[in-house]
Amino acid sequence: MRKEYGAALREVFTQIFTSACPFFALVKKHSALAGFQGERAYRWAVTDSRHLWVVLVPDQKREAFTIELGWSTMGRFPQLTMRPSFARPEEVGLEHEYLCRLGELSRGKDWWWAIEELPLCASQDQIMAYIIAQTIPISPEVARSRVTPHVKEAVKEFELFGLPFLRSHTQDSNL
């Protein structure tokens, strides 16, 4: 993701997400095992050992992002052999640590919110114009204006699908 979008995405997502879900807080250094470039993790420490997680994951090559969510019953960021987890959300049982992508819950498939993308059937001229446009800096205001609608959509899907999923997999029915 180009730096202008990355900065805007982190800023806008933190603002919108923590406003909508104030029980989640940004965790600067969440794990030595996690931390793709530009990634941000938000934690809700339900108890000392049960932590719910939401991870903002920017694409490293495209102008897109996804959201991962899950939990750990070990009071840490989920330490998995692969992210997201192998188990699909509807198959997860009593896993001690788990992460899935929001799109699996809200759309039934892996989903990345694209801020800008090249059409699949792009002509050579369209491809060249897209590549050249990627080299031209954009202002922080323009970046924020392009990122914001996608972040709002993702946070809304988290509220409708992600949060109920997390709550359904916690042992505390009061969440």
VEXBADREN-583141 format. One record per residue: residue number from 1; residue in three letters; x, y negated, z negated of N, C-alpha, C, O in turn. Coordinates in Angstrom, 1 decimal. Atoms other than C-alpha are relative to their C-alpha. Last residue first. Layout:
N
- NUM  ALA  X  Y  Z  X  Y  Z  X  Y  Z  X  Y  Z
...
% end
This chain:
175
- 175  LEU  -0.7  0.9  -0.9  -20.3  9.1  -26.8  -0.9  -0.6  1.1  -0.5  -1.4  2.0
- 174  ASN  0.3  1.4  0.3  -22.5  10.4  -29.6  0.7  -0.9  1.0  0.4  -2.1  0.9
- 173  SER  1.2  0.4  -0.8  -22.5  14.0  -28.2  -0.4  -1.4  -0.2  -1.3  -1.9  0.4
- 172  ASP  0.7  1.0  0.8  -18.9  14.5  -29.5  -1.2  -0.5  0.8  -1.0  -1.2  1.8
- 171  GLN  0.7  -0.7  1.0  -17.5  17.7  -28.0  -0.9  -0.9  -0.9  -1.7  -0.4  -1.6
- 170  THR  -0.6  0.3  1.3  -16.5  16.0  -24.8  -0.9  0.7  -1.1  -2.0  1.0  -0.8
- 169  HIS  -1.0  -1.0  0.3  -17.2  17.5  -21.4  0.8  -0.4  -1.3  1.9  0.0  -1.5
- 168  SER  0.5  -1.4  0.0  -20.6  15.9  -20.8  1.1  1.0  -0.4  0.8  2.1  -0.8
- 167  ARG  0.8  -0.2  1.2  -19.2  12.5  -21.8  -0.5  1.4  -0.1  -0.6  1.9  -1.2
- 166  LEU  -0.9  0.0  1.1  -16.5  12.7  -19.1  -0.8  0.3  -1.3  -0.3  1.1  -2.1
- 165  PHE  -0.8  -1.2  -0.1  -19.1  13.7  -16.5  1.0  0.1  -1.2  1.1  1.2  -1.8
- 164  PRO  0.8  -1.1  0.5  -21.4  10.9  -17.6  0.7  1.4  0.0  0.5  2.2  -0.8
- 163  LEU  0.3  0.2  1.5  -18.6  8.4  -17.3  -0.9  1.1  -0.5  -0.6  1.8  -1.5
- 162  GLY  -1.2  -0.3  0.7  -17.5  9.6  -13.8  -0.3  0.0  -1.5  0.1  1.0  -2.2
- 161  PHE  -0.4  -1.4  -0.1  -20.9  9.8  -12.1  1.2  0.3  -0.9  1.1  1.4  -1.5
- 160  LEU  1.1  -0.9  -0.3  -22.9  6.5  -12.5  0.4  1.5  0.0  -0.5  2.4  -0.4
- 159  GLU  1.0  0.1  1.0  -20.3  4.4  -14.3  -1.2  1.0  0.2  -1.7  1.5  -0.7
- 158  PHE  -0.5  -0.5  1.2  -17.5  5.7  -12.1  -1.1  -0.1  -1.1  -1.3  0.9  -1.8
- 157  GLU  0.0  -1.4  -0.1  -19.5  5.1  -9.0  0.5  0.7  -1.3  0.0  1.7  -1.7
- 156  LYS  1.4  -0.4  0.1  -20.1  1.5  -10.1  -0.1  1.5  0.1  -0.9  2.1  -0.6
- 155  VAL  0.3  0.1  1.4  -16.3  1.2  -10.8  -1.5  0.3  -0.1  -1.9  1.0  -1.1
- 154  ALA  -0.6  -1.1  0.8  -15.6  2.4  -7.3  -0.4  0.0  -1.4  -0.7  1.1  -2.0
- 153  GLU  0.7  -1.3  -0.4  -18.1  0.1  -5.6  0.6  1.2  -0.8  -0.2  2.0  -1.3
- 152  LYS  1.4  0.0  0.6  -16.8  -2.9  -7.6  -0.7  1.3  0.4  -1.4  1.9  -0.5
- 151  VAL  -0.1  -0.2  1.5  -13.2  -2.0  -6.7  -1.4  0.1  -0.6  -1.6  0.9  -1.4
- 150  HIS  -0.3  -1.4  0.1  -14.1  -1.8  -3.0  0.2  0.4  -1.4  -0.3  1.5  -1.8
- 149  PRO  1.2  -0.9  -0.3  -15.9  -5.1  -3.0  0.3  1.5  -0.2  -0.6  2.2  -0.7
- 148  THR  1.1  0.0  1.0  -12.9  -6.7  -4.9  -1.2  0.8  0.4  -1.7  1.5  -0.5
- 147  VAL  -0.1  -1.1  0.9  -10.0  -5.6  -2.6  -1.3  0.1  -0.9  -1.8  1.2  -1.1
- 146  ARG  0.1  -1.2  -0.8  -10.6  -7.9  0.4  -0.1  1.2  -0.9  -0.8  2.2  -0.6
- 145  SER  1.3  0.0  -0.6  -11.3  -11.0  -1.7  -0.2  1.3  0.8  -1.4  1.7  0.9
- 144  ARG  1.0  -0.3  1.0  -8.3  -10.2  -3.9  -1.4  0.1  0.6  -2.2  0.9  0.3
- 143  ALA  -0.1  -1.4  0.4  -6.0  -9.9  -0.9  -1.1  0.3  -1.0  -1.7  1.4  -0.9
- 142  VAL  0.5  -0.8  -1.1  -7.3  -13.2  0.6  0.1  1.5  -0.5  -0.9  2.3  -0.3
- 141  GLU  1.5  0.2  -0.1  -6.8  -15.0  -2.7  -0.6  0.9  1.0  -1.6  1.5  0.8
- 140  PRO  0.7  -0.7  1.1  -3.3  -13.5  -3.2  -1.5  -0.1  0.0  -2.2  0.9  -0.3
- 139  SER  0.0  0.7  1.3  -2.3  -14.8  0.2  -0.6  0.8  -1.1  -1.4  1.8  -0.7
- 138  ILE  1.4  0.6  0.3  -1.5  -12.6  3.1  0.1  -0.6  -1.4  0.8  -0.2  -2.2
- 137  PRO  0.4  0.2  1.4  2.0  -11.9  4.5  -1.4  -0.5  -0.1  -1.9  -1.3  0.7
- 136  ILE  0.3  1.4  0.3  2.3  -10.8  8.1  -0.5  -0.1  -1.4  -1.5  0.5  -1.7
- 135  THR  -1.2  0.7  0.3  4.1  -7.5  8.6  -0.2  -1.5  -0.4  0.7  -2.2  -0.9
- 134  GLN  -0.5  -0.5  1.3  0.9  -5.4  8.4  1.3  -0.8  -0.4  1.7  -0.8  -1.6
- 133  ALA  0.7  0.7  1.1  -0.6  -7.5  11.2  0.5  0.4  -1.4  0.5  -0.4  -2.3
- 132  ILE  -0.5  1.4  0.1  2.2  -6.3  13.5  -0.7  -0.7  -1.1  -0.1  -1.5  -1.8
- 131  ILE  -1.3  -0.1  0.5  1.3  -2.6  12.8  0.6  -1.5  -0.2  1.2  -1.8  -1.2
- 130  TYR  0.1  -0.4  1.4  -2.4  -3.2  13.3  1.4  -0.1  -0.6  1.6  -0.6  -1.7
- 129  ALA  0.5  1.2  0.7  -1.8  -5.1  16.6  -0.1  0.3  -1.5  0.2  -0.6  -2.3
- 128  MET  -1.1  1.0  0.1  0.4  -2.2  17.8  -0.5  -1.3  -0.7  0.3  -1.8  -1.5
- 127  ILE  -1.0  -0.5  0.9  -2.2  0.4  16.9  1.1  -1.1  -0.1  1.5  -1.3  -1.3
- 126  GLN  0.5  0.1  1.4  -5.0  -1.6  18.5  1.1  0.4  -1.0  1.2  -0.2  -2.0
- 125  ASP  0.0  1.4  0.4  -2.9  -1.9  21.7  -0.5  -0.3  -1.4  0.0  -1.1  -2.1
- 124  GLN  -1.4  0.4  0.2  -2.2  1.8  21.8  0.1  -1.5  -0.4  0.9  -1.9  -1.3
- 123  SER  -0.8  0.0  -1.3  -5.9  2.5  21.5  1.4  -0.4  -0.4  1.7  -0.8  -1.6
- 122  ALA  -0.6  1.2  -0.4  -7.5  3.5  18.2  0.9  0.1  1.3  1.5  1.1  1.5
- 121  CYS  -0.1  0.0  -1.5  -9.7  6.5  18.0  0.6  -1.3  0.5  0.2  -1.8  1.5
- 120  LEU  -0.5  -1.3  -0.5  -9.3  7.1  14.3  0.3  0.0  1.5  1.2  0.7  1.9
- 119  PRO  1.0  -0.9  -0.5  -9.8  3.4  13.5  0.7  1.3  0.5  1.8  1.2  1.1
- 118  LEU  -0.1  -0.1  -1.4  -6.8  1.9  11.6  -1.1  0.9  0.4  -1.2  2.0  -0.1
- 117  GLU  -0.5  -1.2  -0.6  -7.6  1.1  8.0  -0.1  -0.1  1.5  -0.9  -0.8  2.1
- 116  GLU  -0.2  0.2  -1.4  -8.0  -1.8  5.6  0.4  1.4  0.6  1.2  2.1  0.0
- 115  ILE  0.0  1.5  -0.1  -9.2  -1.8  2.1  0.1  -0.4  1.4  -0.6  -1.3  1.9
- 114  ALA  -0.9  0.6  -1.0  -9.9  2.0  2.2  -0.3  -1.5  0.1  -1.4  -2.0  0.4
- 113  TRP  0.6  1.3  -0.4  -11.5  3.5  -0.9  1.0  -0.7  0.9  2.1  -1.0  0.4
- 112  TRP  -0.9  1.1  0.2  -10.1  7.1  -1.0  -0.8  -1.3  0.5  -1.3  -1.2  1.6
- 111  TRP  0.4  1.3  -0.6  -12.5  10.0  -1.5  1.1  -1.0  -0.3  1.5  -1.1  -1.5
- 110  ASP  -1.1  0.9  0.4  -11.9  13.8  -2.2  -0.3  -1.3  0.8  -0.7  -1.3  2.0
- 109  LYS  -1.2  -0.2  -0.7  -15.3  15.4  -1.7  1.1  -1.0  -0.4  0.7  -2.0  -1.1
- 108  GLY  -0.2  -1.4  -0.3  -18.7  15.8  -3.2  1.2  0.3  0.7  1.4  1.5  1.3
- 107  ARG  0.3  -0.2  -1.4  -19.5  12.1  -3.0  0.2  1.5  0.4  -0.1  1.8  1.6
- 106  SER  1.0  1.0  -0.6  -19.8  10.9  -6.6  -0.3  0.3  1.5  -1.4  0.0  1.9
- 105  LEU  1.2  0.1  0.8  -18.1  13.8  -8.5  -1.1  -0.8  0.8  -2.3  -0.4  0.8
- 104  GLU  0.6  -1.3  0.1  -15.5  14.8  -6.0  -1.3  0.0  -0.8  -2.2  0.8  -0.5
- 103  GLY  0.7  -0.4  -1.2  -15.0  11.2  -5.1  -0.6  1.4  -0.1  -1.7  1.6  0.5
- 102  LEU  1.4  0.5  0.1  -14.0  10.4  -8.7  -0.9  0.4  1.2  -2.0  0.8  1.0
- 101  ARG  0.2  1.3  -0.7  -10.9  12.6  -8.4  -1.5  -0.4  -0.1  -2.4  0.5  0.0
- 100  CYS  0.6  -0.1  -1.3  -10.2  15.2  -11.0  -0.1  -1.3  0.7  0.1  -2.4  0.0
- 99  LEU  0.2  1.2  -0.8  -8.0  15.5  -14.1  -0.6  0.3  1.4  -0.2  1.3  2.0
- 98  TYR  0.6  -0.1  -1.3  -8.0  18.1  -16.8  0.0  -1.4  0.6  -0.2  -2.4  -0.1
- 97  GLU  -0.4  1.2  -0.7  -6.4  19.0  -20.1  -0.5  0.2  1.5  -0.5  1.2  2.0
- 96  HIS  -0.6  0.9  1.0  -7.6  21.4  -22.8  0.4  -1.3  0.7  0.4  -2.4  0.1
- 95  GLU  -1.4  0.4  -0.3  -9.9  23.1  -20.2  0.5  -1.0  -1.1  -0.3  -1.9  -1.5
- 94  LEU  -0.5  0.6  1.2  -13.2  24.4  -21.7  1.5  -0.3  0.1  2.3  0.0  -0.8
- 93  GLY  0.6  -0.6  1.2  -14.8  25.1  -18.4  0.5  -0.8  -1.2  0.3  -2.0  -1.3
- 92  VAL  -0.8  0.2  1.1  -14.2  23.3  -15.1  -0.7  0.5  -1.3  -1.9  0.2  -1.5
- 91  GLU  -0.5  -1.3  0.5  -16.0  24.9  -12.2  0.8  -0.2  -1.3  1.2  0.8  -1.9
- 90  GLU  1.1  -0.9  0.3  -18.3  22.0  -11.3  0.5  1.3  -0.6  -0.3  2.1  -1.1
- 89  PRO  0.8  0.5  1.2  -15.4  19.5  -11.5  -1.1  1.0  -0.4  -1.3  1.2  -1.6
- 88  ARG  0.9  1.0  -0.4  -13.2  21.6  -9.1  -0.9  -0.4  -1.2  -1.0  0.4  -2.1
- 87  ALA  1.4  -0.3  0.2  -10.4  23.5  -10.7  -0.8  -1.2  0.4  -0.6  -2.3  0.1
- 86  PHE  0.4  -1.0  -1.0  -6.9  22.9  -9.2  -1.5  0.2  -0.1  -2.2  0.4  0.9
- 85  SER  0.0  -1.3  0.4  -6.4  19.7  -11.2  -0.5  1.0  1.1  -1.2  0.5  2.0
- 84  PRO  1.0  -0.3  1.0  -5.7  16.4  -9.5  0.1  1.5  -0.3  0.8  2.3  0.3
- 83  ARG  1.1  1.0  0.1  -2.8  16.3  -9.9  -0.6  -0.2  1.4  0.1  -0.4  2.3
- 82  MET  0.4  0.7  -1.2  -0.7  19.4  -10.1  -1.1  -1.0  -0.3  -2.0  -0.7  -1.2
- 81  THR  -1.0  -0.4  -1.0  1.3  21.3  -12.8  -0.3  -0.7  1.3  0.5  -0.9  2.2
- 80  LEU  0.5  -1.0  -0.9  -0.7  19.3  -15.4  1.1  0.4  1.0  2.0  -0.4  1.3
- 79  GLN  -1.2  -0.5  -0.6  0.3  17.3  -18.4  -0.3  1.2  0.8  -0.4  2.3  0.3
- 78  PRO  0.0  -1.4  -0.4  -2.8  15.3  -19.2  1.3  0.4  0.7  1.7  -0.2  1.7
- 77  PHE  0.4  0.0  -1.4  -1.9  12.0  -20.9  0.1  1.5  0.5  1.0  2.2  0.2
- 76  ARG  -1.0  0.5  -0.9  -1.6  12.6  -24.6  -0.7  -0.1  1.4  -1.8  0.3  1.6
- 75  GLY  -0.5  1.3  0.3  -3.6  13.4  -27.7  1.0  -0.6  0.9  1.9  -1.3  0.4
- 74  MET  -1.3  -0.1  0.6  -3.8  17.1  -27.1  0.6  -1.4  -0.3  1.8  -1.5  -0.7
- 73  THR  0.3  -0.2  1.4  -7.4  17.4  -26.2  1.2  0.1  -0.9  1.2  0.6  -2.0
- 72  SER  -0.9  -0.9  0.7  -6.7  15.8  -22.9  -0.5  0.1  -1.4  -0.9  -0.8  -2.1
- 71  TRP  -0.2  0.0  1.5  -9.2  14.3  -20.6  1.2  0.8  -0.4  1.8  1.6  0.4
- 70  GLY  -0.1  -1.3  0.7  -10.2  13.5  -17.0  0.2  -0.2  -1.5  -0.1  -1.3  -2.1
- 69  LEU  0.5  0.0  1.4  -10.4  10.9  -14.4  0.0  1.3  -0.6  0.0  2.4  0.0
- 68  GLU  0.0  -1.3  0.6  -8.7  10.1  -11.1  -0.5  -0.2  -1.4  -0.3  -1.2  -2.0
- 67  ILE  0.1  0.0  1.4  -9.6  7.1  -9.0  0.0  1.4  -0.5  -0.7  2.3  0.0
- 66  THR  1.0  -0.9  0.5  -8.6  6.5  -5.4  0.0  -0.1  -1.5  0.9  -0.8  -2.1
- 65  PHE  -0.2  -0.5  1.4  -6.9  3.8  -3.5  -1.0  1.0  -0.3  -2.0  1.1  0.3
- 64  ALA  1.1  -0.7  0.6  -6.4  2.5  0.1  0.4  0.4  -1.4  1.5  0.4  -1.8
- 63  GLU  0.6  1.1  0.8  -4.2  0.3  2.3  -1.3  0.6  -0.7  -2.4  0.3  -0.3
- 62  ARG  1.1  0.7  -0.6  -2.2  3.3  3.5  -0.5  -1.1  -0.9  -0.1  -1.2  -2.1
- 61  LYS  -0.2  0.3  -1.4  1.2  4.7  2.8  -1.1  -0.8  0.7  -0.8  -1.5  1.7
- 60  GLN  -1.4  0.5  -0.3  1.7  5.0  -0.9  0.2  -0.4  1.4  1.1  -1.2  1.7
- 59  ASP  -0.6  -0.8  -1.1  -2.1  5.2  -1.6  1.4  -0.6  0.3  1.6  -1.8  0.4
- 58  PRO  -0.1  0.6  -1.4  -3.0  3.4  -4.8  0.7  1.0  0.9  1.6  1.7  0.5
- 57  VAL  -1.1  -0.6  -0.8  -4.0  5.6  -7.8  0.0  -0.7  1.4  -0.8  -0.3  2.2
- 56  LEU  0.1  0.7  -1.3  -6.1  4.0  -10.6  1.3  0.5  0.8  2.4  0.3  0.4
- 55  VAL  -1.2  0.4  -0.7  -6.2  6.5  -13.4  -0.3  -0.6  1.3  -0.9  0.0  2.2
- 54  VAL  0.4  0.4  -1.3  -9.1  7.0  -15.9  1.3  -0.5  0.6  2.0  -1.3  0.0
- 53  TRP  -0.9  0.8  -0.9  -8.4  9.0  -19.0  -0.7  -0.4  1.3  -1.5  0.4  1.9
- 52  LEU  0.5  0.0  -1.3  -10.3  10.4  -22.0  0.8  -1.0  0.9  1.3  -2.0  0.4
- 51  HIS  -0.2  1.2  -0.7  -8.3  11.2  -25.1  -0.7  0.2  1.4  -0.4  1.2  2.1
- 50  ARG  0.8  0.0  -1.3  -9.2  13.8  -27.6  0.0  -1.4  0.6  -0.5  -2.3  0.1
- 49  SER  -0.5  -1.0  -1.0  -6.4  14.3  -30.2  -0.8  0.0  1.3  -0.3  0.4  2.3
- 48  ASP  -1.5  0.0  -0.1  -6.6  11.3  -32.5  0.4  1.0  1.1  1.5  0.7  1.7
- 47  THR  -0.6  -0.4  1.3  -10.3  10.9  -31.6  1.5  0.0  0.1  2.0  -0.4  1.2
- 46  VAL  1.3  -0.3  0.7  -12.2  9.2  -28.8  0.3  0.4  -1.4  -0.4  0.0  -2.3
- 45  ALA  -0.3  -1.0  1.0  -9.0  7.6  -27.6  -1.2  0.2  -0.8  -1.4  -0.5  -1.8
- 44  TRP  1.0  0.2  1.1  -10.3  5.9  -24.4  0.4  1.1  -1.0  0.2  2.3  -0.8
- 43  ARG  0.3  -1.1  1.0  -7.3  5.6  -22.1  -1.1  -0.5  -0.9  -1.2  -1.6  -1.4
- 42  TYR  0.9  0.6  1.0  -6.7  3.6  -18.9  -0.4  1.1  -0.9  -0.9  2.2  -0.4
- 41  ALA  0.9  -0.9  0.8  -3.9  4.5  -16.5  -0.7  -0.7  -1.1  -0.1  -1.6  -1.7
- 40  ARG  0.4  0.5  1.4  -2.4  2.4  -13.8  -0.9  1.0  -0.6  -1.8  1.5  0.0
- 39  GLU  1.1  -0.7  0.7  -0.6  3.6  -10.6  -0.2  -0.7  -1.4  0.8  -1.2  -2.0
- 38  GLY  1.2  0.8  0.0  1.6  1.2  -8.7  -1.2  0.5  -0.7  -2.2  -0.2  -0.9
- 37  GLN  -0.3  1.4  -0.1  4.3  3.8  -7.9  -1.4  -0.8  0.1  -2.2  -0.5  0.9
- 36  PHE  -0.3  0.3  -1.4  3.2  7.2  -9.0  0.1  -1.5  0.0  -0.5  -2.2  -0.8
- 35  GLY  -0.5  1.4  -0.3  3.3  7.3  -12.8  0.4  -0.1  1.4  1.5  -0.6  1.7
- 34  ALA  0.9  0.7  -0.8  2.8  10.6  -14.5  0.6  -1.3  0.5  1.7  -1.6  0.0
- 33  LEU  0.4  -0.9  -1.0  5.2  13.2  -16.0  -0.9  -0.7  1.0  -1.1  -0.2  2.1
- 32  ALA  -1.2  -0.2  -0.9  7.0  10.6  -18.1  -0.4  0.9  1.2  0.3  0.8  2.2
- 31  SER  -0.6  -1.3  0.0  3.6  9.7  -19.5  1.2  0.0  0.9  1.2  -0.6  1.9
- 30  HIS  0.9  -1.1  0.5  1.3  6.8  -20.4  0.7  1.4  0.0  0.3  2.3  -0.7
- 29  LYS  -0.9  -1.2  -0.2  3.6  3.9  -20.4  -0.7  1.2  -0.4  -0.6  1.6  -1.6
- 28  LYS  -1.2  0.4  -0.8  1.5  0.7  -19.9  0.8  1.3  0.3  1.2  1.5  1.5
- 27  VAL  -1.2  -0.6  0.7  -1.8  2.1  -21.2  1.2  -0.2  0.9  1.2  0.4  2.0
- 26  LEU  -1.1  -0.2  -0.8  -4.8  -0.1  -20.1  1.2  0.5  -0.9  1.5  0.0  -1.9
- 25  ALA  -1.0  1.0  0.1  -7.7  0.2  -22.5  1.2  0.4  0.9  1.5  1.6  1.0
- 24  PHE  -1.2  -0.4  -0.7  -11.0  2.1  -22.1  1.0  -1.2  0.0  0.6  -2.3  0.2
- 23  PHE  -0.6  -1.0  0.9  -13.7  1.3  -24.7  1.2  0.6  0.6  2.0  1.3  -0.1
- 22  PRO  -1.0  0.6  0.9  -14.5  -1.9  -22.7  0.6  1.0  -1.0  1.6  0.6  -1.7
- 21  CYS  -0.2  -1.1  1.0  -16.1  0.0  -19.8  1.1  -0.4  -1.0  2.2  0.0  -1.0
- 20  ALA  1.1  -0.9  0.0  -17.6  -2.6  -17.5  0.1  1.1  -1.0  -0.9  1.6  -1.5
- 19  SER  1.2  0.8  0.3  -15.3  -5.4  -18.5  -1.2  1.0  0.0  -2.0  0.9  -0.9
- 18  THR  0.0  0.2  1.4  -12.3  -3.0  -18.6  -1.2  -0.8  -0.5  -1.6  -0.8  -1.6
- 17  PHE  0.1  -1.3  0.7  -13.1  -1.8  -15.1  -0.1  -0.2  -1.5  -1.0  0.3  -2.1
- 16  ILE  1.4  -0.5  -0.2  -13.7  -5.3  -13.5  -0.2  1.3  -0.9  -1.3  1.5  -1.5
- 15  GLN  1.0  1.0  0.5  -10.6  -7.0  -15.0  -1.4  0.6  0.1  -2.2  0.6  -0.8
- 14  THR  0.0  0.2  1.5  -8.3  -4.0  -14.7  -1.1  -0.9  -0.5  -1.7  -0.6  -1.5
- 13  PHE  0.5  -1.2  0.7  -9.4  -3.3  -11.2  0.0  -0.1  -1.5  -1.0  0.3  -2.1
- 12  VAL  1.5  0.0  -0.2  -9.0  -6.9  -10.0  -0.6  1.3  -0.7  -1.6  1.2  -1.4
- 11  GLU  0.6  1.1  0.7  -5.4  -7.2  -11.3  -1.6  0.1  0.0  -2.2  0.1  -1.1
- 10  ARG  -0.3  -0.2  1.4  -4.2  -3.8  -10.2  -0.7  -1.0  -0.8  -1.3  -0.7  -1.9
- 9  LEU  0.8  -1.2  0.5  -5.9  -4.1  -6.8  0.2  0.2  -1.5  -0.8  0.4  -2.2
- 8  ALA  1.4  0.4  0.2  -4.6  -7.7  -6.3  -0.8  1.2  -0.5  -1.7  1.0  -1.4
- 7  ALA  0.1  0.9  1.1  -1.0  -6.6  -7.0  -1.5  -0.4  -0.2  -1.9  -0.4  -1.4
- 6  GLY  -0.3  -0.7  1.2  -1.3  -3.6  -4.7  -0.1  -0.9  -1.2  -0.7  -0.5  -2.2
- 5  TYR  1.2  -0.8  0.4  -3.0  -5.5  -2.0  0.2  0.7  -1.3  -0.7  0.8  -2.1
- 4  GLU  1.0  0.9  0.3  -0.2  -8.1  -1.8  -1.3  0.7  -0.5  -2.0  0.3  -1.4
- 3  LYS  -0.2  0.5  1.4  2.5  -5.4  -2.2  -1.2  -1.0  -0.3  -1.6  -1.0  -1.4
- 2  ARG  -0.8  1.2  -0.1  1.4  -3.4  0.9  -0.1  -0.7  -1.4  -1.1  -0.6  -2.1
- 1  MET  0.9  1.2  0.0  0.0  0.0  0.0  0.9  -1.2  0.0  1.9  -1.3  -0.7
% end
